[in-house]
Amino acid sequence: MFEFLFKYPGSVFTKGRLVFLSALPVWLLPVLIVCVCVSLALLTYRRIPHVVPKLRNWRVWSLAAMQSAFLALILLLLWQPAMTVAALSSHQNIIAVVLDNSRSMAISDEDGRTREAAALDVLEKNLLPGLQNRFQIRLYHLGKDIKQVDRFTNTQPPDTATNINRGLRHLAEDTTDLPIGAVLLLSDGGQNSVEMGSSGVALESLQALHNRRLPVHTIGFGRPELARDLEIENVSVAATAVVNSRLSAAISFVQYGYAGQVAKIRVRDGNKLLSSQEVKLAPNGVLQTESLFFSAGDAGARNLQFVIEPLSDEENLKNNQLTRPVLITDKQRRILYIEGEPRWEFKFIRRAEEDDPTIQLVSMLRTSENKIYRQGIKDPSELADGFPVRPEDLFGYSGIVIGSVDVNYFTPLQRELLREYVDRRGGGLLLLGGRMSLGNGGWEASSLNELIPTFLPAARNTFHRNPATVELTAEGKDSPITRLLDDPSKNADRWKKLTYLADYQDAGSPKPGASVLVQMSAGRKKLPLLITQSYGHGRTALLATGGTWRWQMAETLGDPSHNLFWQQLLRWLVADTAGPVSASVSSHTLSDEGSLRLTAQVHDAQFQPAANAHVSAHILGPDGINALIDLQPSQDMPGVYATEWSADKPGSYLTEIVAEDSSKQKQEMGRDVLTFRREDGIAEDFHTEQNRQLLRQLSSQTGGRYWTPDAIKDLPQAISYSEGGVSVRTTNELWNMPIVFLLLIAIPVTEWLLRRKWGMV
C-alpha cells in the first residue's frame, strides 16, 4: 500500500535526501507558504462577522486550514520536489550473505524446525532468487570468526561460539578490493565469544563498516524469550581467599514461567557440597540476586560449581550452572595491634586470633607511661622503638588495630604515616572504643579524623561503662563480617540474643558512604556499633566498644560467636590489602577464547611505584602447558607491567608473577599468584533467546534494517539502496505520486462537502 500511494519503496524516503528541481530559491517556498497562511487567516478573521452563525466558531477555521493546505501543496509542487538516493548498480555489486553457524542456531523453536533450517528455507525460497537477479552473491558462515563457503548446508558441524563483532569487522577488512554493496546477516543475535551475555556492537566493528559504507540488514531467528526456563546470568565471588574463611557469592539469575515457585541453589567443589539454599523465585524476567555463604576450605586452586537445581519442564538445562575459579591461600597476614592500657578486650582478641592460622597479631601494649609489652614480633628489633616512623617499617603490616589510645600518642609524622598507610598503601585500619580513644582521646580534632567512618561528637565523655545490647542492620545482614550462622534470619536472631556489651562509646553519626553493620541499644538510645568505609586504596572500620569479651565469658561453653566474629572482622581488615606485587587478569573465566591480559602493579618497600623492575610470569596449564613470559612496563603508568597471552587449551591455569629489582643481585621485590580458567562450548548454552536488541542496533547504526522472517518480501529491493560498492545516485520526482493527486482532489472535495453539510452551498 505504501508503494502504491508514494510510488517508491520506503527505503527511498528513509535513505534519500529531499531536493527541489526548480530554479526558484528554496528559501522563498516557506516564506510564500507563511504569507498565504497568514493572509487566509486575516481574511477569515475579517469575514467572521459576516458569515452565517453556524460558522462563527471552529468550523470557519477548519475551512481556512484546508484552503491553506491546498495552496501550500500547490506551491510545493511548483518547486518540483524530488528524492535523490544512492542505488547499487545491477550486476556490478556483491551482496555478502552471512549465516550464523553457531550451536545456538541448532535449537528447535515452536514450529519444530531448527533456527538454521528456518534461515536456509528463507534464503532458498525467498531471498537468493531475488538477489541473484540483481547482484553477485558471496556466502559466509559466522561462528568464532567468519569464513567464505561455496554453499549453505545444514550438515556442517556448528561452531561452539558466536562473535558477530569480529566476523563483520574481518569481513569489512578482508574485502576492501571487492564491490560489496551490502551485508545480509541471518542470526539469532548471539554474541558470546568475548564475554558471556555481551549484547553490544563493538565500536571498532561499526567503524570498519562505516569506512566501507556497508549497511547490514539483519534477519532475526528464534523466540525473544523462552516460555519455561531458568538461567544463571552471573556469579560474583572473590578470586582469592584464605583457608577456612567465610566466602560470599552473589548468584544472579532470571526465570520465565516459574514465578513464585521455590528453587534450590547449591555450591559444590567437585563432589563436595559446600552450601545450599532455597529461594522464592521473582516475577518473570526480573533479575534476581541471592547471596550464599560457605567455607573456603583448604589451600589450593578450586573450581567451584554454582548450580540451580532443574525445575519441571525446563527447556534448557545447560544454563543452570556456572563454574568460577577460586584460589585458596594459606598465606599468613600480619596485623599490628596498638593498645593503650591492659584490658580484657586485648586478651580476648588475642585468643581469637590464636585459632586463626592465617592471621598473626603483632601487639604493642602500653603497660605504663614509658613501657611497652610486645607480642608476636619476628625479631627483637621489631617495634623496639615503639610505633614505626618509617614507611618501610609500617607498610609491611596488612592491617592496623588501634585500641584505647589517645591521639596525642602519635607524633605528627606518625599521623601522616597512618593516613598514607590507608590511602596510598591500601591497608586496613580498625579503631576500637575505649576510655582513651575516639572522642575521649581527641581524635575528632586531629588530622586522623578523616580516617574515621563517623562524625565524632565534640564532647569528651563519650565512653560509658554501661551495658548495651546489639542487633544487625539491613546492611549487616548481608555482610560476611557479621555472619555467625548461614541462615540470614537465624543469624539476625543470634545477634539479638548475644550477651550485652560491657561498655559502649558514642561514635557519632556515620559519614556519607559509610556502612553501619551493627547497632546497639543503650537505654533508650540507638547508636552505631560497627561502621566500615572505604578510604583511598584502603578501608577503615570503627567498633565503638571495648566490651565484646563478654560474648566469650558469658556465653555457654564452646560457643564460637566471639571468636568467629573477630576472626571474620580481622580477615576483612586485611583481605584486600595488596602486597608489593599485585597481579590481575582481564578475566578469570574465558569463554571459548584464550586471549587475556596479565597485569602486575609493582611497589617498592615504601609502596612507591617501581618503574625499573623485571617482572615475569610463570604459567602452568592443562596438558603440560608450562610457559615463562616477561611483562613489559607501561609507558603511561609507572609501576604497571603487562603482557598479552593466549590460553590455547580449555582447563584451569595457575600463574605466579615475580618482580625483581634492577640491581645486579636481582633481589626479589615480591610475588603474587592467581588462577583463571578457559571453558569451551559453554557460552552457546546461555542467552539462547533471540537478541533483537543487538540485531536492531547493528542494522540501525549501519544504515540497514532489521527484518523478521515473515516480512522480507521487500528486502531485495530495500537492499539495493546503498552507498557501498558501485552505486549511482538517482533522482526520483515526487510531483506525480498518487498521494499527491489524491490530496489535490480530496482537500477541495472535503471542503465542499463540509460547506454543504453546514448549509453554505
N, C-alpha and C positions, 0 to 999 in steps of 0.2 A: 504494500500500500504506500509506503514512504516513497519508493522509487517511482511509483505511478504519479504521485502528486508533485514530486520535486524533480522528476526527470532523471536525476543522477542518484547513485547509491550514497548512503550516509557517509562513507569514507571521504567523498569529495568535499563534504562540508566540514568534517572534523579535521581533516589533514590539509585542506586547501586554504587559500588566502583570498579574501574578498577584494576585488579591484573594480574600477569603473573605467569603461572603454571610451566614454565621451571625452571630447576635448575641453569641456567646461571644467572650471576649477572645482575640486571636491568640496572645498570649504563653503562654496556657495550653496550646496544642497541643504545642509542643516539650517543655514540662515533662511532660505526660502521656506522650508517646512515650518520653522518657527513663526515666520511672518504670516503664513497662511493660517496657521492655527490661532494666532493672536487676533488676526483680522476677523476670522469667523466668530471667535469668542466675543469680540466687541460688538460685532453686528448682531449676534444673538442677544446680547445683553440689552442693546438698544431696542430690539424688537419685542422683548418680553411684554411690555405694557399693551402692545397692540395685538397679541395673539389671543386665541380663544382661551378661556380659563383652564381648560383641561391640560394645556401645555405649559402653564406657568409654574413649572416645577422641574423635577429631574428629567422629564420627558424631552423638553426642548433641548436640554444639554446633551442628551443621548443622540438626538438627531444631528446636532452640531458636531459631536465626536465622530459619527460615521462620515459626515461630509469631509471633515479634516483628514480622516484616514484615507478616504478615496483620493483626495487631492495629493496627499503625501505619497501615495502609491504611484500616481501618475508622474510626479516629479522624480521619484526614484527610478522609474523606467526610462525617463529622458536621459538619465546619466549612464544608462546601459550597464547595469551591474553584471559581474561575472565572477566565477571562482577559478583561480589558477592553482593547479595541483600537479605535483610530480608523479609520473606514472612510469612503471617499468616497461621497457621496450620488449615487445613479444619476441620470443625465441633467442634473445640475446642475454638473458639473465638466468641465474641458477637459484632455485629455492632449496635451502637446506632443511630437509625433513628429519627431525631428531626424535627418536623413540626411546623413552625411558625403559631401560632393560634391567632395572634393579629387581631385587627379590620381592619388594612390596607390590610390584605390578603383577605378580602371580597370584595375588589374593583374589578370591572369588567374591563378587558382590551379590546383591539381592537377586539378580537375574540368573545366577549360576555360572556366568562367564567370568573368566579372569579379566583383570583390567587390561592386560596386554592383548588378549583376544579381542576385547571390545575396541581397542585402539587400532589393531590391524583391520578389523572389519570396517571401521570408519574410513581408514586410509584407502583400502582397496575398492570400496563401493562408492564412496562419496567424494574423496579428495583427489587422489592421484590422477584419475582420468581427467578431471577438470584442470588440474595444474599442468599436466603433461601437454595439454593442447596449447599452452601459452609459454611454458618455461622448461628449462632443463632441470632435472631433479637429481639431488645428491642425498643419499640415505645415510643416517648416522645412528649408532647405538650409544646411549648415555648410561654410564654407571659411575664407577670411581672416576673415570675420565671419559672422553668422547673418542669414538673411532668410526671410520667410514666402513660401510658394508655394501655388498652388491645388492642384497635384497633382504627384506624383513621376513623372518620366520619365527614361530613360537617354539621351536625346538632347541634354540641355543640356550646354554645354561645361563641363568640370571646372575647378575653381578651382586655382590654382597653389600654394596653401599651405593649411595647416590650423592654426587657432587655437581649440582647444576651450575654453581658459580664457576668452578674450574672448567667444566666442559664447555660452556658458552664462551668463556674467555679464550680457551685454546682454539675453539672454532673460529673466532674472530681473528686471532693472531696467525693461524695456520693457513688462512685462505685470503691473505691480503692481495694475491695476484689473480684472484678469481672474481668474476662479477656476481657476487652473492647479493641478491635483491632483498631477501627476507629470510627469516628463520621461523619454522613451524615446529613447536615443541609439544609433543603428546606425553603427558606425565601426570602422576598423582601429586606432584609438588613436593615429594620427599626431599629433604636437604639435610643429610645426617652424617656425611663423611667427615666433616670438620669437627662438628660438635653436635652431640645428640640433641635433637629438638631445635636446632637452629632454623629460623624461619625468615631470615633477612637475605636480601640480594646484596652481594658484596659490591662496594664502590668501584673496585678495580675491574670487576666484570662489566658493570654498567659503563665505565669509561671506555673499555675496549669495544663495546658495541656501539657507543656513541661516536667513537672515532671513525667507525666504518659506516655510520648512519644505518645500522641494521635494525629494523623493527623485529621484535619477537612476538609472534602470535602463539598463544598457548591454548591448548585444549585440555581441560581437566577431567580426570577419571577417578572413580572411587567416591564413596559416600563422605560427606563432610564430617560425620561423626558416627561412631558405632552405636548400635542400639543397646547392647549389653556388654559392657567392658569396664575393667578397672586397670589403670595404668600408673605405674610409678614414674613420676616426672623427674625427680631428683632426690639424691641422698646427700646431705651435708654432714660430714663427720671430720674430726681433726685428722690430719695426715700423719701426725706423730702423737704418741702418748707414752707415759711412763708405766712401768709394770704395775699391775693390780690397781691402777687408777680407775676412777669412775668416768666412763666416756658417755658423751651425749651425742645422739644422732637425730637429725631432723629429717623425716621422711615426708616428701611432698608427693601427692598423688591426686588423680582426678577419676571420677567414675560416671558412667551413664547407665541408668536402668536399675540401680540398687540403692537409691536414696532412702535413708532411714534404717537400712539394714546394718548388721554388725559384721565387721571383718577383723581378722586376726593378723597382726604384724609380728614377724619373727626376725631375729638376728642370729645368724649362725657363723661359726668358724669351722668350716668343714662339716663334720657330723655333730659337732658340739653346739647345743642350743645355749646362746648367751642371754637372750631376753625374749619375752613375748608380751603382747599387749592387745587387748580387744578395744576397738574403736567403733563409734557410731558414724556411719557414712553421711557426708554432707549432701546437699541437693545436687542434682545432675549438673555436670560441667563446672562445678565450683572447685577451685584448687584447695586442697585440704592438707595441712601440715601437722604432723604428730611427732612428739619427741619421745625417744626411748633412751633409757639409761642402762648401762651394762658395764661389767668389769673388763678391763683391757687384758687381763691375764698375764702370762709370762712374756719375757722378752722374745723378740723375733718379728719377722715380716709376716703379716696376716692379710688374707683376702677374705673380708667379711661379706657375707651374703645377706642382703636385706630383702625379705620375701613377704608378700601379702598372699595369704592362702587363697586359692582359686574359689570363686563364687559359682553358684549354679548357672549353667548355660552361658558362661563367658565365651565370647567369640575369639578372643586372643589370650592365651595363657602365657605366652612368652614374654609379655611386658609386665609381669608381676614380680620381677626380680631384678635387682641391680647389685653389682659387686664393687666394693671400694677397697683399695689397698691401704693398710694402716701399718705403720712401723712402731712397734713397741720397744722402747729402750729401757735399759736399767741404769742409765747414766745418773749419777748422784749430783743433785744441785745443793749448793751451799748457801745458807741464809744467815745473815748477820743479825743478831738479836741484841739490842741495847736496852737494858733495864736499869732504871734509876734507883731502885730500892729492892731489898729482898721482900718477896710477897708470894702468896700461894699460886697466883696465876702463872708466874715464871716457872715454878716447879712442875705444874701440871702440863704446861705447854711442852716442856722438855720431855716429859714422859710420853706424851702423844707422839712426839717426833721420833722417839726411840723405836717405835713399832713400824716406822716407815723407812725402808732401806733406800728410798730414792731421795730423801731429804737429810741433809746434815745441818744441824743448828750450831752455829758458832756464836757463843754468847759472851757478852760483856755485862757483868753485874756489878753495879757500884755498891760496895758493902760499907763504905764510909766516904768522907769528902774527897780523899785523895787515894783511895784504894779500889782496885778493880779485880774482880774474880773472873777469870777466863775459862771457858769450857769449849771443847770441840776444836781447838786450834791444831793446825797441822805441824807447827814447829814453835819453839819458844819465842821467836821474833814476831810472830803474828799478833797484832794488836798490842804489842808491848808498850807502845807509846799512847795507847788509847785509840779513840776513833780516828780512822785514816784521814790524812790531809793530802794525799796524792791520788790522782785518778786511777793509776795502775793498781793501787792497793785496794781501793773501794770497788772499782768496776769488776773485780774478779768474782764478786758475790752475785748470785742470781736474784736475790731478794733481800730486803732490809725490814726488820720489825723494830719499832721504837715503842717502848713501854712507858712507864711513868717517869718521863724525863722532861725537865724544864728546857725551854728552847734556848736559854742562855748557856746551856751546857755546850752548845756548838758555837764555834767561832764563826765570824762572817765568811771566812774561806770555806769552812766545812758546810755551812748552809748552802752556799752556792754549789759546792760539790754534790750535795744531796739533790739539789734541783737538777743539775746536769745528769746525775745518775738516772733519774727517771726520764727526763726529757730526751737527752741525747743517747744515753746508753740503752734505754729501753727496759730498765729494771722495774721491779715491783716494790712498792713501799706500803707497809701496813702500820697504822698508828693505833695504839691501844689506849683505852681510858685509864685514868689513874689520878691520884691526888696532886701530881706534879705535871700532868700532861694536858694537852689541848688548851682550853680556856684558862685553867688553873695555872698553866705553865707559860702563859704569854704568847702562845703560838699565833693568836689572831692578829697580833700587831707586828709579826715578823715577815720576812720575805718568803718564808716557807708556807705562809698561809695559802698561797695559790695551789699548793700540792694537796691540800685538804679538800675532800669532796663535799664539805658543808661550809656554810657561813657560820663561823663560830660566834657564840654570844660574847658580848663585850664584858660581861661580868666575870669575876674571878672564882666565885664559889659555885662552880658547875658540877663538882664531883660530890656524890651523895652516897653514904653507906646505908642505903635503904634497899629493901628488896624490890625487884621488878620482874614481871612475867613477860614472856616473849611470844610472838607469833609471826608467821611468814606473811609477806606482802604478795601481791599478784606476781610481781617480778621474781620474788624469791622462790615461788612455787616452781618456776621453770629453770632455776639456777642449779648447776652441778655442785656449787659450794654448799648448798643447804640440803642436799639430797641425802637424808638419813634412811629413808625407805623408798623402794622403787615405785610403789603406787602413790600417785600425787595426792590423793585425798588422805590416805593413811599417813603420808609424810607430813602434811599440814597438821593433822591431829596430833602427831607425835611431838611437833614443836610446841603446840599449845600445852601439852602435858609435861614438858620439861620442868625440872625444879627451878624455882625462882633464882634470879641472879643475886649475888651477894652485894652488889653495888651497881651504880649506873652513873653516867655522865651526860649532861645536856650538851649535845653536839651541834645544836642549832638546826637550821633548815638546809636541805640538800641544794647544791648548786645545779644550774641547768646542765643537763646531760648526765648527771649522776644517777645511780640506781640504788634505791633503798630496798634491800633484800629481806631484812628482818626489822621489825619494830617492837618496842617494849612499852608496857603499861606500868607507870609508876604513880600510884594513887589514881587520880582522875586524868592524868596527862598521858598522851601517847607521844613517844619520842623515837627517832630513828636509832637503831642499834648497829646494824651493819650496812655500810654505804660504800659503794665502789664507783670509780670513774676512770676514764682513760685520760692520760696526760702526756702529750708529746708522743714519743715512741713507746712509753711505758704505761703503767697503771698504778693507781693508789687505792687504798681501802682504809676505812675507819671502823673500828669495833669499840663502841662507846661504853666499855665496861672493863673492869679488871676482875670480874667475879664469875666467869664461866666455869671455874674449878668446881663449883657446887654441882654441876652436871655430872661430875665424876664421883664426888664424895657422897651425894645424897641419893643417887640413883641405885637401883638394885645391882648386886654384884655381877660383873660381866657385861653390863650394859655398854654398848660401843658408841653411844651418841657423842660424848665429849671428844674422844679420840678421833672418831670418824670426821666430825666437823672440823677439827683443827688440821687433820691431815689434808682434807679437801681444800681448806682455805689456804694452807701453805703451798699446796700444789698449784692452785690457781695463781698464787702470787708469782710463781716462777715459770709457769707453763709457757708463756710467750716471750720469755727473756732469751734473746738470741746470744749465741757465743760469738767469738771473734770472727768465725766464718759461718755465714748463714746462707744455705743453699735453697733454691726453689726450682720448680719445673713448671713449664707452661700449662701442663695438665697432668694430673695424677692418673687419669684414666683416658686412654687413647682408643678411639673407636675406628677400627678399620684402616687407620693411618698411623705410621710410626714417627712422623716428623714432630720434633719437640725442641724446645729451647731450654737449655740449662743455664741458670744464672746463680752467681755467688756474690754476696757482699762481704768484703774483707775489711777488718778493722785491726788497728794495732793495739798495743796494751792500754793506751789511753782512749780507745774507741774512736780514734780519728780514722777517716778513710785511708786505706793502704793502697797507694797508687802504683807501687813498683813491685808487687808481689808476683810470684809464679804460682799459678793456680791450675791444678789438674783434676780430672775426674776419672775414677776407676769404675767401670760399669760391668756388672755381671748379669747375665740374662739366660733365657732358656736355651737348650741345645748347645751348651758350652760357650755361649757368647761371652767374650772377655775383651773389653776394649779399654784403652787408656788414651784419653784425649786431653788437650790443653784448652783452657778457657782464655779468651782474649780480653784485654782491658777495654772498657768503654771509653770512647772519645769524649763523651759528654758528662759522664758521672764518675768522678774519682772513686776508686774502691769497688767498682762494679765490674765483674768479669762474666763473660757469657760465651756460649757456643751453640751451634745447631748440630743436632744429631738425629739419627733415624733408627727407631726400634723396628727392625725388619721382621721379627717373628713375634707371634702372639704369646703372651705369658707375662710373668712378673719379672721386674728388673730391680736390682739393688745398686745404688750409686753412692760412692764415697768421694767427697770433694776435699782436697787437701791444699792448703795455702802455705807457701814458704816465703821467707823474706828474700831480699835481693843480695844478701851478703854471700861471701864465698862459702860460709859454713851451711848456707841454706837452712837456717833454723825454722822449724815448723811454727807457724803462727796460729794454726787451729785447723779443725776439720769438722765436717758435718756429713750426715748420712740421710738419704731419702730413698723412697721407693715409688715406683709407678708401674702401671700395668697396661698392656695392649690387649684389646679384645677385638676379634674379627667376627663378622657375621651376626653381630648382636643389634646394631643400630637399626637395621631394617625391620626389626620386630616392634619398634616403638614408633608412635605417631603414624600409624598406618592409615588414618583417615586422610582424605584429600586436603592438601594445604592450599586452599583457594587464595588465602591472603598472599602467599608468595607468588603464585601464578598471576594474580591480578596486578600485583606490584611490579613484577617483571615486565609484563606486557605494557602497562600504562607508562612506565618510566622509559621505555624504549620506542614508544610510538606504535606499538602493536595493539592487540585486543585480546581479551580473554573470551573463549568460546566454550560452550557446553556441547557434548557430542550430538545432541538432538537439535541443535540450532546452528549448523555450519553450512547451510545452503549458500550463503553469500560470501563465505570465506575465500574461495578462489578469486572472486572479483575484488574483495577488500584488500587482499594481499598484493594486488597489482599497484596500489598507491603507496609508493615508497621512494625515498631519495637514495637508497642504496643501489649498488650495481650500476647498470646502464639505464638511466632514466631520462625522460623528456618531460618538459613542462607543458601542459595543455591548458587551454583557456576554454571554460565552459560558460556560455552565456546563460543568464538566468531569466531574461525577459519572456521567453517562450515556455516557461514551466507551466504545467496545467494548473497549479495552485494559484498562479497569477491571474489567469483568465477566470478562474472560479471566483476569486476575490473581486475582480472588476465587475463581475455580474452580481455576486451575492450582496455586496455592500449597497448599491443603489436599489436593488430589489427589496432588500430588508428594510431600507428606509421607506420605500413606497408602501410596503405592507404595513409598517407601523403607522405611517401617516393615515392610511385608510382605516386602520383599526381605531385610531384616535379621532377620526372624523375630520381630517384635514384634506381629504381628496373627494 
